[in-house]
Structures are given as C-alpha cells and as structure tokens.
Amino acid sequence: MLKIDINLVWTVINVIVLYLLLKKFLFKPFSNMLASRKKLIQDDFDAAAADKSSAKEIKAQYEAELKNVQIEREKIISEAKKQADQVYQERLAQAEKDAKELAERTRHQLEEERKQTERELQDAVADLAMKAAKKALESGKPLSEGRYGTLR
C-alpha cells in the first residue's frame, strides 16, 4: 500500500503553494495580457471592417457621381453639337444668300455694262455714219455709190 510520508506531504503542500503563487502572479497577468491583446486585435479587425464598409460606400458614391458626370458630359456634348449644327446651318444659309445677292448684283452690273456698251457702240456707229455722210457730202459723190456698194 501507499505509505504517506512527511516528505510527501511537504512536497504536496509545496506543489499546491507553488501552483497558487504561479496562478496569482503568473497565470492571471498572463491571461489578462492575452485577453487585452485579443481585445486589441478584435478591435483592429472591427475597425478594418468598418473602414472597408465605409470605403465601399464612398466607392459607390463616387461611381454614382461619375455616372452622373458622364451623363452630364454627354448632355453638354449633345447640346454643343446641336448649337454647332444650328450655327453651321445659319452660316450656310447666310453664305448662300450672300452668293445669290452677289450673283444678282454681278448679273445686274453685267447687264448695265452690256447696255452701256451697246449705247456707246450705237453712238460710235451713229457718229461714224454721220462722219461718213458728212465726208460724202463734202466730197460731192452721190450717197448711193459707196465703197461697199449702194445704200438701201
């Protein structure tokens, strides 16, 4: 059978005392330190999750804003194209009108110059005829006999 000896009792008492001392001075502070580290790590994970969620919200806002900006850009470009087309059509119409007016003025000016030239030519022919008649009268030859034949 097992003999209980005084040394065994003192050894058991020493082990119990050592266990209680280690528990009080080593295990509790170590457990507290581990718990605080665990809490600190968990807080960091929670903060990271909150930051990630906030970043997703901000990203969604930026994407929505970017989409709105693109829609606005397309609207502005479309409006600018419409205005440019309108200005183009107005200028084209004005250029056509100016070209027609210039052509009409040129035609009218050419008609006036043609009439003026005809009048000058008629005056020159009449003047030549008068000079020829005067010369013929002065020369004394009959008017029916001329250089080009008879007058009708």
ZADO-1210 file (C-alpha; in nm, 4 decimals, padded with zeros to 6 digits):
<atoms>
<atom x="00.0000" y="00.0000" z="00.0000" code="MET" pos="1"/>
<atom x="00.0931" y="00.3542" z="-00.0290" code="LEU" pos="2"/>
<atom x="00.2829" y="00.4919" z="00.2556" code="LYS" pos="3"/>
<atom x="00.2323" y="00.8546" z="00.3353" code="ILE" pos="4"/>
<atom x="00.5421" y="01.0067" z="00.4469" code="ASP" pos="5"/>
<atom x="00.6029" y="01.3586" z="00.5842" code="ILE" pos="6"/>
<atom x="00.8178" y="01.4400" z="00.2844" code="ASN" pos="7"/>
<atom x="00.5360" y="01.3529" z="00.0568" code="LEU" pos="8"/>
<atom x="00.3012" y="01.5803" z="00.2471" code="VAL" pos="9"/>
<atom x="00.5518" y="01.8666" z="00.2334" code="TRP" pos="10"/>
<atom x="00.6018" y="01.8062" z="-00.1352" code="THR" pos="11"/>
<atom x="00.2272" y="01.8157" z="-00.1984" code="VAL" pos="12"/>
<atom x="00.1976" y="02.1345" z="00.0124" code="ILE" pos="13"/>
<atom x="00.4895" y="02.2897" z="-00.1763" code="ASN" pos="14"/>
<atom x="00.3317" y="02.1981" z="-00.5093" code="VAL" pos="15"/>
<atom x="-00.0034" y="02.3476" z="-00.4016" code="ILE" pos="16"/>
<atom x="00.1622" y="02.6662" z="-00.2735" code="VAL" pos="17"/>
<atom x="00.3687" y="02.6929" z="-00.5914" code="LEU" pos="18"/>
<atom x="00.0539" y="02.6429" z="-00.8007" code="TYR" pos="19"/>
<atom x="-00.1332" y="02.9140" z="-00.6073" code="LEU" pos="20"/>
<atom x="00.1605" y="03.1555" z="-00.6369" code="LEU" pos="21"/>
<atom x="00.2008" y="03.0898" z="-01.0068" code="LEU" pos="22"/>
<atom x="-00.1725" y="03.1271" z="-01.0556" code="LYS" pos="23"/>
<atom x="-00.1803" y="03.4589" z="-00.8748" code="LYS" pos="24"/>
<atom x="00.1407" y="03.6120" z="-01.0076" code="PHE" pos="25"/>
<atom x="00.1918" y="03.4463" z="-01.3445" code="LEU" pos="26"/>
<atom x="-00.1237" y="03.2914" z="-01.4864" code="PHE" pos="27"/>
<atom x="-00.3641" y="03.5788" z="-01.4078" code="LYS" pos="28"/>
<atom x="-00.1400" y="03.8563" z="-01.5502" code="PRO" pos="29"/>
<atom x="-00.0595" y="03.6383" z="-01.8487" code="PHE" pos="30"/>
<atom x="-00.4325" y="03.5650" z="-01.9033" code="SER" pos="31"/>
<atom x="-00.5124" y="03.9338" z="-01.8665" code="ASN" pos="32"/>
<atom x="-00.2387" y="04.0232" z="-02.1143" code="MET" pos="33"/>
<atom x="-00.3685" y="03.7633" z="-02.3616" code="LEU" pos="34"/>
<atom x="-00.7250" y="03.8891" z="-02.3168" code="ALA" pos="35"/>
<atom x="-00.6205" y="04.2508" z="-02.3738" code="SER" pos="36"/>
<atom x="-00.4208" y="04.1501" z="-02.6839" code="ARG" pos="37"/>
<atom x="-00.7187" y="03.9514" z="-02.8100" code="LYS" pos="38"/>
<atom x="-00.9455" y="04.2534" z="-02.7493" code="LYS" pos="39"/>
<atom x="-00.6958" y="04.4847" z="-02.9237" code="LEU" pos="40"/>
<atom x="-00.6740" y="04.2531" z="-03.2266" code="ILE" pos="41"/>
<atom x="-01.0539" y="04.2183" z="-03.2384" code="GLN" pos="42"/>
<atom x="-01.0892" y="04.5989" z="-03.2231" code="ASP" pos="43"/>
<atom x="-00.8427" y="04.6298" z="-03.5113" code="ASP" pos="44"/>
<atom x="-01.0434" y="04.3758" z="-03.7134" code="PHE" pos="45"/>
<atom x="-01.3669" y="04.5626" z="-03.6351" code="ASP" pos="46"/>
<atom x="-01.2084" y="04.8961" z="-03.7349" code="ALA" pos="47"/>
<atom x="-01.0794" y="04.7402" z="-04.0577" code="ALA" pos="48"/>
<atom x="-01.4256" y="04.6017" z="-04.1344" code="ALA" pos="49"/>
<atom x="-01.5804" y="04.9440" z="-04.0633" code="ALA" pos="50"/>
<atom x="-01.3190" y="05.1117" z="-04.2847" code="ASP" pos="51"/>
<atom x="-01.3853" y="04.8577" z="-04.5589" code="LYS" pos="52"/>
<atom x="-01.7589" y="04.9206" z="-04.5353" code="SER" pos="53"/>
<atom x="-01.7012" y="05.2968" z="-04.5399" code="SER" pos="54"/>
<atom x="-01.4697" y="05.2594" z="-04.8403" code="ALA" pos="55"/>
<atom x="-01.7365" y="05.0595" z="-05.0234" code="LYS" pos="56"/>
<atom x="-01.9936" y="05.3321" z="-04.9539" code="GLU" pos="57"/>
<atom x="-01.7552" y="05.6033" z="-05.0710" code="ILE" pos="58"/>
<atom x="-01.6725" y="05.3997" z="-05.3821" code="LYS" pos="59"/>
<atom x="-02.0439" y="05.3594" z="-05.4567" code="ALA" pos="60"/>
<atom x="-02.0929" y="05.7354" z="-05.4121" code="GLN" pos="61"/>
<atom x="-01.8008" y="05.8123" z="-05.6425" code="TYR" pos="62"/>
<atom x="-01.9267" y="05.5680" z="-05.9035" code="GLU" pos="63"/>
<atom x="-02.2735" y="05.7231" z="-05.8897" code="ALA" pos="64"/>
<atom x="-02.1211" y="06.0708" z="-05.9151" code="GLU" pos="65"/>
<atom x="-01.9018" y="05.9585" z="-06.2045" code="LEU" pos="66"/>
<atom x="-02.2062" y="05.8171" z="-06.3829" code="LYS" pos="67"/>
<atom x="-02.3905" y="06.1476" z="-06.3308" code="ASN" pos="68"/>
<atom x="-02.0881" y="06.3389" z="-06.4608" code="VAL" pos="69"/>
<atom x="-02.0756" y="06.1170" z="-06.7701" code="GLN" pos="70"/>
<atom x="-02.4466" y="06.1711" z="-06.8317" code="ILE" pos="71"/>
<atom x="-02.3997" y="06.5461" z="-06.7899" code="GLU" pos="72"/>
<atom x="-02.0976" y="06.5359" z="-07.0214" code="ARG" pos="73"/>
<atom x="-02.2983" y="06.3551" z="-07.2897" code="GLU" pos="74"/>
<atom x="-02.5790" y="06.6078" z="-07.2481" code="LYS" pos="75"/>
<atom x="-02.3375" y="06.9015" z="-07.2827" code="ILE" pos="76"/>
<atom x="-02.1693" y="06.7455" z="-07.5871" code="ILE" pos="77"/>
<atom x="-02.5074" y="06.6789" z="-07.7487" code="SER" pos="78"/>
<atom x="-02.6199" y="07.0364" z="-07.6827" code="GLU" pos="79"/>
<atom x="-02.2915" y="07.1726" z="-07.8197" code="ALA" pos="80"/>
<atom x="-02.3318" y="06.9626" z="-08.1342" code="LYS" pos="81"/>
<atom x="-02.6873" y="07.0916" z="-08.1794" code="LYS" pos="82"/>
<atom x="-02.5707" y="07.4505" z="-08.1365" code="GLN" pos="83"/>
<atom x="-02.2779" y="07.3977" z="-08.3739" code="ALA" pos="84"/>
<atom x="-02.5103" y="07.2438" z="-08.6327" code="ASP" pos="85"/>
<atom x="-02.7517" y="07.5336" z="-08.5927" code="GLN" pos="86"/>
<atom x="-02.4698" y="07.7878" z="-08.6337" code="VAL" pos="87"/>
<atom x="-02.3444" y="07.5916" z="-08.9356" code="TYR" pos="88"/>
<atom x="-02.6896" y="07.5922" z="-09.0959" code="GLN" pos="89"/>
<atom x="-02.7314" y="07.9656" z="-09.0268" code="GLU" pos="90"/>
<atom x="-02.3911" y="08.0474" z="-09.1737" code="ARG" pos="91"/>
<atom x="-02.4550" y="07.8220" z="-09.4716" code="LEU" pos="92"/>
<atom x="-02.7886" y="07.9917" z="-09.5355" code="ALA" pos="93"/>
<atom x="-02.6252" y="08.3341" z="-09.4992" code="GLN" pos="94"/>
<atom x="-02.3459" y="08.2328" z="-09.7382" code="ALA" pos="95"/>
<atom x="-02.5986" y="08.1079" z="-09.9933" code="GLU" pos="96"/>
<atom x="-02.7956" y="08.4312" z="-09.9571" code="LYS" pos="97"/>
<atom x="-02.4771" y="08.6374" z="-09.9967" code="ASP" pos="98"/>
<atom x="-02.3752" y="08.4318" z="-10.3010" code="ALA" pos="99"/>
<atom x="-02.7182" y="08.4835" z="-10.4608" code="LYS" pos="100"/>
<atom x="-02.7043" y="08.8557" z="-10.3890" code="GLU" pos="101"/>
<atom x="-02.3527" y="08.8765" z="-10.5318" code="LEU" pos="102"/>
<atom x="-02.4566" y="08.6791" z="-10.8399" code="ALA" pos="103"/>
<atom x="-02.7629" y="08.9037" z="-10.8846" code="GLU" pos="104"/>
<atom x="-02.5549" y="09.2206" z="-10.8424" code="ARG" pos="105"/>
<atom x="-02.2947" y="09.0856" z="-11.0839" code="THR" pos="106"/>
<atom x="-02.5641" y="08.9902" z="-11.3360" code="ARG" pos="107"/>
<atom x="-02.7255" y="09.3317" z="-11.2995" code="HIS" pos="108"/>
<atom x="-02.3875" y="09.5055" z="-11.3312" code="GLN" pos="109"/>
<atom x="-02.3023" y="09.2997" z="-11.6405" code="LEU" pos="110"/>
<atom x="-02.6434" y="09.3838" z="-11.7903" code="GLU" pos="111"/>
<atom x="-02.5822" y="09.7537" z="-11.7234" code="GLU" pos="112"/>
<atom x="-02.2339" y="09.7321" z="-11.8737" code="GLU" pos="113"/>
<atom x="-02.3761" y="09.5486" z="-12.1785" code="ARG" pos="114"/>
<atom x="-02.6406" y="09.8183" z="-12.2236" code="LYS" pos="115"/>
<atom x="-02.3783" y="10.0893" z="-12.1774" code="GLN" pos="116"/>
<atom x="-02.1545" y="09.9193" z="-12.4322" code="THR" pos="117"/>
<atom x="-02.4474" y="09.8904" z="-12.6762" code="GLU" pos="118"/>
<atom x="-02.5260" y="10.2609" z="-12.6310" code="ARG" pos="119"/>
<atom x="-02.1606" y="10.3511" z="-12.6796" code="GLU" pos="120"/>
<atom x="-02.1452" y="10.1266" z="-12.9844" code="LEU" pos="121"/>
<atom x="-02.4643" y="10.2792" z="-13.1240" code="GLN" pos="122"/>
<atom x="-02.3269" y="10.6249" z="-13.0566" code="ASP" pos="123"/>
<atom x="-01.9965" y="10.5286" z="-13.2208" code="ALA" pos="124"/>
<atom x="-02.1793" y="10.3801" z="-13.5226" code="VAL" pos="125"/>
<atom x="-02.4020" y="10.6843" z="-13.5453" code="ALA" pos="126"/>
<atom x="-02.1007" y="10.9104" z="-13.5139" code="ASP" pos="127"/>
<atom x="-01.9182" y="10.7161" z="-13.7861" code="LEU" pos="128"/>
<atom x="-02.2280" y="10.7272" z="-14.0034" code="ALA" pos="129"/>
<atom x="-02.2511" y="11.0994" z="-13.9514" code="MET" pos="130"/>
<atom x="-01.8839" y="11.1448" z="-14.0311" code="LYS" pos="131"/>
<atom x="-01.9185" y="10.9253" z="-14.3398" code="ALA" pos="132"/>
<atom x="-02.2245" y="11.1181" z="-14.4504" code="ALA" pos="133"/>
<atom x="-02.0507" y="11.4476" z="-14.3897" code="LYS" pos="134"/>
<atom x="-01.7464" y="11.3313" z="-14.5805" code="LYS" pos="135"/>
<atom x="-01.9625" y="11.2076" z="-14.8634" code="ALA" pos="136"/>
<atom x="-02.1463" y="11.5356" z="-14.8780" code="LEU" pos="137"/>
<atom x="-01.8238" y="11.7252" z="-14.8726" code="GLU" pos="138"/>
<atom x="-01.6727" y="11.5101" z="-15.1465" code="SER" pos="139"/>
<atom x="-01.9670" y="11.5623" z="-15.3754" code="GLY" pos="140"/>
<atom x="-02.0192" y="11.1988" z="-15.4720" code="LYS" pos="141"/>
<atom x="-02.3664" y="11.0597" z="-15.4654" code="PRO" pos="142"/>
<atom x="-02.4575" y="10.8669" z="-15.1496" code="LEU" pos="143"/>
<atom x="-02.5765" y="10.5625" z="-15.3414" code="SER" pos="144"/>
<atom x="-02.2302" y="10.4773" z="-15.4578" code="GLU" pos="145"/>
<atom x="-02.0099" y="10.3956" z="-15.1740" code="GLY" pos="146"/>
<atom x="-01.7136" y="10.1849" z="-15.1133" code="ARG" pos="147"/>
<atom x="-01.9284" y="09.8873" z="-15.0092" code="TYR" pos="148"/>
<atom x="-02.1969" y="09.9237" z="-15.2613" code="GLY" pos="149"/>
<atom x="-02.5269" y="10.1047" z="-15.2752" code="THR" pos="150"/>
<atom x="-02.7215" y="10.2200" z="-14.9763" code="LEU" pos="151"/>
<atom x="-03.0670" y="10.0818" z="-14.9255" code="ARG" pos="152"/>
</atoms>
